[in-house]
């Protein structure tokens, strides 16, 4: 824990001296040209950061104030991550102030998701820097959005000797959609001791929908059950609130996360999204409803699967594949659709069963090789190729001689998936 240091009359003069020493050209230049109100506000809050310990009440207050100012202050904050500040007289005389402002700048830039700061942030994570600077940069990188440079920099930190560094790097990678380090987080919770476990759960709890799959996996382990339940409840409430967000991507990801959390309190808020302006949001909400056992989600998806609109059918197929792979909750209905009078339903069900690799569908799929609809036959061939069962060879060889060129092509492709056995 960082100690809380009261702000006093002695801290501010030293902080001001630091700002003048390490950033004279920047700040004096701003004053000479008539510093704007925003620049003055940012400079004042940087002064507070410099004069107070990282994590103290005053330091946190300055971080909050700078976060509220947002992107207009980003230029001044990025300047505080300049490696040149870590050299010469200024570095030796004001090392503590540099640490406080760099950690604060990194935290704020992460909060406002200033992606242009990624390169500077990556440089702040090496062992040449103190713990607070490294931790702030690690957390911030996970908020800035995917870049190859960020992923590379974070993966380097997975080799660090410190368990906390490895943990925060892993959480940031998860936030950036890179789940290869998930085991590091799970290991920290299950085998890292009480303090590291609490830190890991807290980081996942603050990771929004990004942390949900890992929280759910951990909850199934039975360890730290009460703490993980509380974390999932808090994330659930946040995700439900975000279903009203202006950004459709936030609504979509929140709906997907609620499907993983699998809490009945999300059912009605998710149902309201079936009328969302965004196609993608509607389909993710419907998928989540199916996973929560609500039949209205299934009705929405299967209705779209039979729709004349190819875009709706494609969205339905993708959604039902996700549902089947994650929960198996639509298998029986998909199998029934293989015998439906509607060719679109037969074709779509064959696609989904193949992509989801439902091996119990083998015999029902084989019954479709003589279907009157060519699209059903070629999707059946593709599905059999995905399943890769040796027992489908004879049927595929028959389809490879089909009078429809598309059917014959996909049957030959499927035979290649079976190999030469």
Secondary structure as UniProt FT lines:
FT   HELIX           9..22
FT   HELIX           24..32
FT   HELIX           37..51
FT   TURN            54..55
FT   HELIX           57..69
FT   HELIX           70..73
FT   HELIX           74..79
FT   TURN            80..81
FT   HELIX           83..86
FT   HELIX           88..93
FT   HELIX           95..111
FT   TURN            112..113
FT   HELIX           115..117
FT   HELIX           118..123
FT   TURN            124..125
FT   TURN            127..128
FT   HELIX           131..141
FT   TURN            142..143
FT   HELIX           148..157
FT   TURN            158..159
FT   HELIX           163..175
FT   TURN            176..177
FT   HELIX           179..181
FT   HELIX           182..191
FT   HELIX           194..205
FT   TURN            206..207
FT   HELIX           208..211
FT   HELIX           212..221
FT   TURN            223..224
FT   HELIX           225..242
FT   TURN            243..244
FT   HELIX           248..261
FT   HELIX           264..266
FT   HELIX           267..272
FT   HELIX           273..275
FT   HELIX           279..291
FT   TURN            292..293
FT   HELIX           295..305
FT   HELIX           310..327
FT   TURN            329..330
FT   HELIX           331..337
FT   TURN            338..339
FT   HELIX           343..355
FT   TURN            356..357
FT   HELIX           359..361
FT   HELIX           362..366
FT   TURN            367..370
FT   HELIX           374..387
FT   HELIX           390..392
FT   HELIX           393..399
FT   TURN            400..401
FT   HELIX           405..418
FT   TURN            419..420
//
